[in-house]
Structures are given as structure tokens and as C-alpha cells.
């Protein structure tokens, strides 16, 4: 299969899954909730140890790290925050690793690594990723949350998982959606 055709097929599959999510679980409202996140709000840090490296404009946080911003919480074992210093410290990017959990309201995403890019308003998670809201759950290898549009995309890249009965699978996205009970 050509790479171009594979990308088109993946786009159609992702679009079909997103449509299914909207129909099955009311995810359109979910997207509006994510999109309303204020990425310009102040960021607070809590950690066992915080080391400032002023020359490199970065902060290394370790020991049960918790970062909060306007109702969004990121937890992990270790984080690296880069910033600009032009009279005040402006966080540009946070890279978290080791048991990363991102929560906002009843939404929860978890994975091995996460990068929160404040300028682009994007959170990217990788490694054994899970995204859940209420009873709806998606699992895969990589998750990209666009805080501007509210669109969350999950794919099977980097999962290391095989689909049952298939050897050498490139990884799949799996999930469960709740349906209305009359």
C-alpha cells in the first residue's frame, strides 16, 4: 500500500471514529469543553524538588509533580519546563514523563510522556495512551489534544501492542463507548 493511500485511509478511519464518537457519546460537547481551556491562565507548580537553571531558561521538577492551570491538571514523576525571561517568566513548554496523567473535569488522559506546548496550544502524549470521559474510553499509542479546536486525535503509533490473531501489527486504537439505555 502506498504511503499516500495509507494516509488517506488513516484520515478516513479517524474521521469515521470521530463521527462514531460524536454519535455514540456526545463527544461534540466534550470538544467544546476542551476548547474552552484558558492556556493563558497562570501555571502553578508543586513538586518534591524544583531546580532552576537560569542560564538555560528551564526548570526541572521531580518527586510527585503536579502542575495546575485553569482547571487542567498534569501529574507525573518528573517534568522539564522551559521559559522565556523578558522581565517575567513565561512558560513555553512542559515535558512530563513517568506516569503522566492529565485531567480536566471528568476527562482523563494518561500515558508515558506528555508535551504541553503553550504557544501552539497543543498537548501531545505518547506511550500506552488512554483517554476517558465518563464510561467512554480510547486506547492507543499517541494522543494529540488541540486546545484551540478541541479536537483530540488518538492513533496506534508506538503502542507495541498487537491485535489478537495478528503478528507484527503496527498498533491499533481500541475503545469502548456507552450507548443510551431506554
N, C-alpha and C positions, 0 to 999 in steps of 0.2 A: 504494500500500500504506500502511495507517495506521501511525503510529509504534508503537502498542501491538502490533500484529501483527508488525511488523518486529522489535521487542524479543523477542517470544516466539519467533519463528523463529530469531533470533540465539542465544537461550538454548538452544534445542533443538539447533542446529548445533554450538554449543560443547560441549554435553553429549555429543553423538554423537562429536565429535572426541576428547573426553577419554576416552570409553569405548573408542574405537578405539586410542587411545594406550596405555591400560591393557592391552588385549588384545594389541596388536602388540609393545610394547616393555617390558612390565613396569614401567610408569610409577608404579604404586602404591608400589613400593619407593622410587622416586625421590622421591615426595612425602613419604614418611616421613623421608628423609634431609634434605630442605629444612626440614621442620617441626622437626627436632631442633636447628636452628641456635640458639645461645645469643645472643640480642640484648642481653643484659645484660652480656656479657663486655666487658673493656676494649677501646678502639679505639686503634690506633696509626697514626700518620701519617708519611709520607715524601714530601718534595717538594723541588723546586729552591728555592722561595721560600714562606715562610709569613708572612702579615701578620695580626696580631691587631688587631681593632677592639673594644676593651673596652666602649666606650660602646654599641655596637650588639649586643654579645654574639655576635660572629661572627668566623670565621677564614677568610681567603681563601688557598687553596693553589694553586700553579701550578708548571708545569715537571715533567712526568712524575710525577704524583701517584699514590701508592699508599696505600690505606687497608686495614688488616687488622683482622679481628675474628673470633676463634674459628674459623679455617679459611676464612672468607669474605674474599675479596679484591676490592676495587674499584679499578680503574685508569682514569685519564683525564688529559686535558691540564690541566684546571682544576677545582677544587671550592670550594664555599662550605659551611662547616659552621656551623650556629647552635647555641648552647648556652645553658644557664641557669647562673647563678653564684650559688649559695647556700652558699658555703663550699668547694665543689668544682665543677669544670667538668663538666657533664653534657651530652653531645652530644644534641641533639634531632632534627636533620635534616641530611643531607648532600645537596647538589645538585651533581651532576657533569656536565660537558659536554666534548665534544670527544673522540671515540674511546673511549667508555666500554665497559669490559669488566668483567663480574662473574663470578668463578669460585669454585667450591667443589667440591673433589674433581674428578671427571671431568665436572662440569656447567659450562657456559659460556653466558653471555648477553652480547650486545653490542648497542649502539645509539648514538644521537647524544647523548642526555640520560638521566640517571637521577636519581631522588629516593629516598633511603632515609630513611623516616620511622620513627625508633626507637620512638616512643610507640605507633604503630599497628602496628608490626612488618610494614611493607609496603615493598617496593621496586617502583617504577614506572619503566619505561624507555619511551622513545619515539624514533621516527625510525629507520627501516631496522633493525628489531629482528630478532635471530636468537637462538634458544635451542637448545642442543645438549647431548646426553649420548650418549657413545659414537658410534654411527652414526646416531642419531635426531636430526633437525633440524626446527625450525619457524621460519618467517619471517613477519613481519608488520609492522605499524606501531606497535603498543603492546603492552607486556608488563607484567602486574601479578603480582608474586610475593608471596603471603601467607605470611609466615614462621610464623604461628600454625597455620594449617590445612595448609600445604604445597601448596596449590592454586596453580598457575600458569595464568594466562589470557592468551592472545595473540589480538589481533584485527587487522583490516586498516586500522584508522583511521590516517590520516596517512601512509600509505605513499607516496602519489603514484605508485604503480605501477598499470598497467592489466593486466587479464587478457588474454592473447593473443587477438586477434579481437574484443575489446570495447573500445569507446571510452568515455571518461568513467566508468570503473569506480571505485567508491569504495575500492578496495584489497581484496586478498584475503589470506588466510592460506595459505601453501604449506608443504609439508613432505615429509619422507621418513622412513619407519620401517623398521627392519630386521625381518626375519622369521626364525624358526628354520630352520636348514638341516640337514635329516636326513642 
